[in-house]
């Protein structure tokens, strides 16, 4: 069997689409980004029990920045949930921060 390595692959997605179907993994449990429901078990849950969001994307705070365990965390998460698309947390926060700044200043959000 051929050895596989991890590398980032870029693909365009709508930030609004991701916000409605993202589960963010924290230290012990996960949160639904859409409604902020906390305490979710990411390795088994398919939909948010609070808002019904269908999880298609996953991200992790531990895999953010230049964390030394970044790739190990990504591997652990994707091996448990190969059905989810892993989103880089730093990229997501940068894009959502940009849209919040536009809204705060009264401009049209780049997501529109």
C-alpha positions as CSV (number, residue, x, y, z in Angstrom):
1,X,0.0,0.0,0.0
2,X,1.3,3.4,-0.9
3,X,2.1,5.8,1.9
4,X,0.0,8.9,2.0
5,X,0.9,12.3,3.4
6,X,-1.1,15.3,4.5
7,X,-1.2,18.5,2.4
8,X,-3.5,21.4,2.2
9,X,-5.8,21.5,-0.8
10,X,-7.7,24.7,-1.7
11,X,-11.2,24.6,-2.9
12,X,-13.8,27.4,-3.0
13,X,-16.8,27.2,-0.7
14,X,-19.4,29.8,0.3
15,X,-18.7,31.0,3.9
16,X,-22.4,31.1,4.5
17,X,-22.7,27.5,3.4
18,X,-20.0,26.5,5.8
19,X,-21.4,28.4,8.7
20,X,-24.7,26.4,8.4
21,X,-23.0,23.0,8.4
22,X,-19.8,23.3,10.5
23,X,-18.9,21.5,13.7
24,X,-15.9,22.9,15.6
25,X,-13.9,20.6,17.8
26,X,-12.6,22.0,21.1
27,X,-10.6,20.4,23.9
28,X,-13.1,17.7,24.9
29,X,-16.3,18.1,22.8
30,X,-17.5,20.0,19.8
31,X,-19.8,22.9,19.0
32,X,-22.3,23.6,16.3
33,X,-21.3,26.8,14.6
34,X,-24.8,27.6,13.3
35,X,-26.5,27.7,16.7
36,X,-23.6,27.5,19.2
37,X,-24.8,24.3,20.8
38,X,-22.0,22.9,22.9
39,X,-21.0,19.5,24.3
40,X,-21.4,17.5,21.0
41,X,-19.6,14.3,20.5
42,X,-18.1,14.9,17.0
43,X,-17.1,11.3,16.3
44,X,-20.7,10.1,16.2
45,X,-23.1,13.0,15.6
46,X,-24.5,13.7,12.1
47,X,-26.9,16.6,12.8
48,X,-27.2,19.2,15.5
49,X,-29.7,18.2,18.1
50,X,-30.7,21.8,18.7
51,X,-31.0,23.4,15.2
52,X,-30.9,20.3,13.0
53,X,-27.8,21.5,11.0
54,X,-26.5,18.7,8.8
55,X,-22.7,18.6,9.5
56,X,-20.7,18.5,6.3
57,X,-17.6,20.4,7.5
58,X,-15.4,20.1,10.5
59,X,-12.7,22.3,12.0
60,X,-10.5,22.2,15.1
61,X,-9.2,24.9,17.4
62,X,-6.2,22.6,18.3
63,X,-5.2,22.4,14.7
64,X,-5.0,26.2,14.4
65,X,-1.9,28.2,13.8
66,X,1.5,26.4,13.8
67,X,0.5,24.0,16.6
68,X,3.1,21.2,16.7
69,X,0.4,18.6,16.8
70,X,-1.6,20.1,13.9
71,X,-1.2,17.2,11.5
72,X,-1.7,14.6,14.1
73,X,-5.0,16.3,15.2
74,X,-6.2,16.5,11.5
75,X,-5.4,12.8,11.0
76,X,-7.2,11.8,14.2
77,X,-10.3,13.8,13.3
78,X,-10.5,12.8,9.6
79,X,-9.9,9.1,10.5
80,X,-12.9,9.2,12.8
81,X,-15.0,11.3,10.5
82,X,-14.0,10.7,6.9
83,X,-17.4,11.9,5.7
84,X,-16.6,15.5,6.8
85,X,-14.6,18.1,4.9
86,X,-11.9,19.5,7.1
87,X,-11.8,23.3,7.1
88,X,-8.7,25.1,8.2
89,X,-9.7,27.0,11.4
90,X,-7.4,30.0,10.7
91,X,-8.8,30.4,7.2
92,X,-12.4,30.2,8.4
93,X,-11.8,32.8,11.3
94,X,-10.1,35.2,8.9
95,X,-13.0,35.0,6.4
96,X,-15.7,35.3,9.0
97,X,-13.8,38.2,10.7
98,X,-13.6,40.0,7.4
99,X,-17.4,39.7,6.9
100,X,-18.1,40.9,10.4
101,X,-15.9,44.0,9.8
102,X,-17.9,44.8,6.6
103,X,-21.2,44.5,8.5
104,X,-19.9,46.6,11.4
105,X,-18.8,49.4,9.1
106,X,-22.2,49.3,7.2
107,X,-20.9,47.8,4.0
108,X,-22.0,44.8,2.0
109,X,-20.5,41.6,3.3
110,X,-18.2,39.8,0.8
111,X,-20.3,36.7,1.4
112,X,-23.3,38.4,-0.2
